[in-house]
Amino acid sequence: MTADMTRKLPGNDRPASAEDEAPAYTESARAILDAAERLFSTKGFSAVSMREIAAASGRHLASANYYFGSKVGLFEAAFLRRIVPVNARRLDLLERYRAAGRADLEDVMDAYLQPLFDPDEPDPAQAARMIMLFSKQLLSNPGEHEYLQEYYDEVARAFIAAIQAARPGLTPTAVVWGYNYMIGILVFTLAGQENLARIPAGTAELVHADSCPQETIARLKRFICAGIDSLG
């Protein structure tokens, strides 16, 4: 675990780590976080107030402010609750593949993608929307959530190195671009079918009919791997 990844989680009594499976929260903090996720994922960050979140959670506004300080603090806690276990699973899966001698680009992509589509997630659509919202918020307001970028750094380094090892013929510049193109594709994919680019009449049902998570992962792997290979 790196020194950069030991910040204390709001509403929690211990620091966060890339290796954590899931931060532990008090019951009240968890209820507030659950309400915040529901509202953020359906209305967006800017359209939701702390008062609205407190009311939806059945807790007092003072409790929300006590645990999280502000809406930004609450957003960051929701981010950490989602992204810390996702990133831990990514690194664990990547290491398992390496230990098994599986270091091909498709395996690297599988390690990155599978944790985003957790079959045990009770509401996978909301989880996907939250990951997409986090990404959009971080990209549009990088200074406001600067320290949260640290939670991606370890994963970015590991997967950039894994892509380079899988495709040694690519230049480091090409690998970094490939990694960033992958992130862009994922953000758009996680935005949901309702946010896809306008599709000609008569073809939209083809997209909606194909919503199996494993098929989505397979399609993403084929497309991303082909794109990275084209950079050589």
FIFI-330415 format. One line per field, with one value per residue (C-alpha): residue number from 1; residue in one letter; y, z, x. Coordinates in pm, whole numbers, plus 50000, padded with zeros to 5 digits. Example, Ala and Ser with C-alpha at 12.3 -4.5 7.8 and 13.67 -1.06 7.14 Angstrom:
<rs>
resi 1,2
resn A,S
c2 49550,49894
c3 50780,50714
c1 51230,51367
</rs>
This chain:
<rs>
resi 1,2,3,4,5,6,7,8,9,10,11,12,13,14,15,16,17,18,19,20,21,22,23,24,25,26,27,28,29,30,31,32,33,34,35,36,37,38,39,40,41,42,43,44,45,46,47,48,49,50,51,52,53,54,55,56,57,58,59,60,61,62,63,64,65,66,67,68,69,70,71,72,73,74,75,76,77,78,79,80,81,82,83,84,85,86,87,88,89,90,91,92,93,94,95,96,97,98,99,100,101,102,103,104,105,106,107,108,109,110,111,112,113,114,115,116,117,118,119,120,121,122,123,124,125,126,127,128,129,130,131,132,133,134,135,136,137,138,139,140,141,142,143,144,145,146,147,148,149,150,151,152,153,154,155,156,157,158,159,160,161,162,163,164,165,166,167,168,169,170,171,172,173,174,175,176,177,178,179,180,181,182,183,184,185,186,187,188,189,190,191,192,193,194,195,196,197,198,199,200,201,202,203,204,205,206,207,208,209,210,211,212,213,214,215,216,217,218,219,220,221,222,223,224,225,226,227,228,229,230,231,232
resn M,T,A,D,M,T,R,K,L,P,G,N,D,R,P,A,S,A,E,D,E,A,P,A,Y,T,E,S,A,R,A,I,L,D,A,A,E,R,L,F,S,T,K,G,F,S,A,V,S,M,R,E,I,A,A,A,S,G,R,H,L,A,S,A,N,Y,Y,F,G,S,K,V,G,L,F,E,A,A,F,L,R,R,I,V,P,V,N,A,R,R,L,D,L,L,E,R,Y,R,A,A,G,R,A,D,L,E,D,V,M,D,A,Y,L,Q,P,L,F,D,P,D,E,P,D,P,A,Q,A,A,R,M,I,M,L,F,S,K,Q,L,L,S,N,P,G,E,H,E,Y,L,Q,E,Y,Y,D,E,V,A,R,A,F,I,A,A,I,Q,A,A,R,P,G,L,T,P,T,A,V,V,W,G,Y,N,Y,M,I,G,I,L,V,F,T,L,A,G,Q,E,N,L,A,R,I,P,A,G,T,A,E,L,V,H,A,D,S,C,P,Q,E,T,I,A,R,L,K,R,F,I,C,A,G,I,D,S,L,G
c2 50000,50344,50640,50836,50592,50621,50916,50884,50810,51040,50852,50574,50509,50392,50500,50387,50161,50018,49673,49732,49526,49769,50058,50007,50284,50359,50283,50651,50732,50435,50545,50894,50752,50522,50814,51030,50760,50721,51095,51161,50874,50991,51371,51446,51607,51970,51920,51762,51943,51817,51887,51666,51387,51405,51391,51092,50908,50971,51145,51503,51752,51801,51433,51459,51764,51593,51286,51443,51819,51923,51789,51763,51558,51334,51289,51197,50943,50786,50777,50600,50349,50244,50283,50141,49786,49803,49896,49635,49366,49495,49466,49129,48986,49124,48960,48629,48631,48703,48420,48184,48289,48482,48813,48865,49196,49037,48912,49259,49408,49139,49227,49591,49538,49248,49434,49702,49440,49262,48989,49025,49395,49434,49731,49708,49990,50234,50118,50180,50522,50615,50514,50718,51015,50998,51000,51294,51493,51431,51518,51836,51956,51813,52076,52030,51659,51654,51405,51149,51115,50937,50644,50587,50633,50288,50117,50332,50250,49877,49852,50076,49853,49541,49673,49755,49404,49248,49464,49531,49656,49963,50284,50411,50704,50470,50265,50572,50689,50342,50341,50682,50580,50279,50508,50724,50422,50295,50629,50642,50278,50317,50622,50377,50298,50603,50824,50658,50868,50902,50581,50566,50456,50082,49996,50111,49782,49599,49783,49743,49374,49319,49410,49102,49216,48938,49024,49389,49290,49068,49344,49602,49371,49307,49675,49807,49541,49610,49982,49944,49711,49969,50216,50007
c3 50000,49911,50147,49914,49967,50345,50367,50616,50476,50592,50808,50864,51143,50938,50633,50279,50085,49735,49896,50093,49984,50120,50367,50689,50773,51062,51001,50973,50740,50521,50498,50393,50136,49994,49953,49799,49543,49442,49396,49234,48988,48880,48901,48878,49128,49073,49096,49443,49777,50114,50257,49990,50058,50434,50384,50148,50400,50691,50880,50996,50786,51086,51068,50699,50772,51073,50880,50547,50597,50259,49940,49792,50095,50054,49683,49760,50023,49773,49520,49762,49866,49503,49355,49637,49613,49232,49207,49465,49257,48942,49094,49249,48921,48729,48976,48956,48578,48599,48850,48614,48322,48156,48045,47706,47628,47646,47997,48099,47966,48141,48474,48423,48300,48502,48838,48678,48609,48945,48930,49306,49277,49382,49147,48863,48666,48955,49019,48654,48660,48972,48820,48510,48724,48922,48602,48453,48775,48811,48448,48454,48798,48844,49098,49322,49373,49312,49583,49448,49140,49367,49393,49019,49011,49139,48903,48608,48667,48700,48388,48171,48264,48191,47850,47770,47874,47661,47360,47389,47031,47118,47224,47578,47423,47229,47542,47745,47466,47444,47817,47795,47493,47696,47979,47734,47585,47931,48048,47741,47777,48146,48069,47968,47652,47693,47652,47341,47030,46830,46638,46312,46348,46334,46478,46841,46940,46835,47107,47373,47299,47363,47730,47883,48097,47972,47610,47689,47837,47539,47292,47485,47499,47124,47042,47293,47208,46835,46900,47107,46847,46576,46754,46669
c1 50000,50137,50152,49927,49639,49587,49347,49064,48721,48440,48191,48443,48692,48986,49188,49115,49347,49364,49361,49039,48740,48481,48503,48305,48056,47828,47460,47367,47657,47568,47203,47312,47555,47288,47047,47321,47404,47041,46996,47335,47285,46938,46964,47337,47571,47475,47098,47102,47126,47246,46902,46743,46990,46930,46553,46580,46798,46563,46845,46883,47078,47307,47402,47492,47706,47864,47971,48066,48103,47966,47814,48163,48272,47969,48040,48398,48291,48049,48332,48564,48300,48260,48606,48823,48679,48658,49024,49121,48948,49117,49465,49387,49258,49556,49792,49603,49632,50005,50055,49870,50090,49809,49954,49792,49624,49278,49353,49470,49147,48944,49107,49016,48661,48519,48505,48285,48017,48001,47733,47678,47596,47228,47174,47428,47263,47301,47657,47745,47580,47775,48109,48020,47915,48239,48441,48250,48276,48649,48716,48507,48625,48976,49088,48785,48853,49227,49321,49072,49291,49540,49300,49340,49718,49815,49572,49680,50048,49977,49763,49979,50273,50065,49959,50321,50430,50155,50247,50624,50634,50426,50594,50527,50340,50112,50044,49946,49717,49566,49495,49327,49119,49005,48889,48695,48520,48426,48285,48062,47957,47872,47661,47389,47201,46978,47286,47426,47473,47152,47092,46893,46531,46488,46830,46796,46632,46949,47142,46874,46836,47207,47244,47411,47708,47935,47855,47929,48265,48348,48259,48460,48762,48755,48719,48975,49234,49196,49228,49543,49695,49623,49853,50160
</rs>
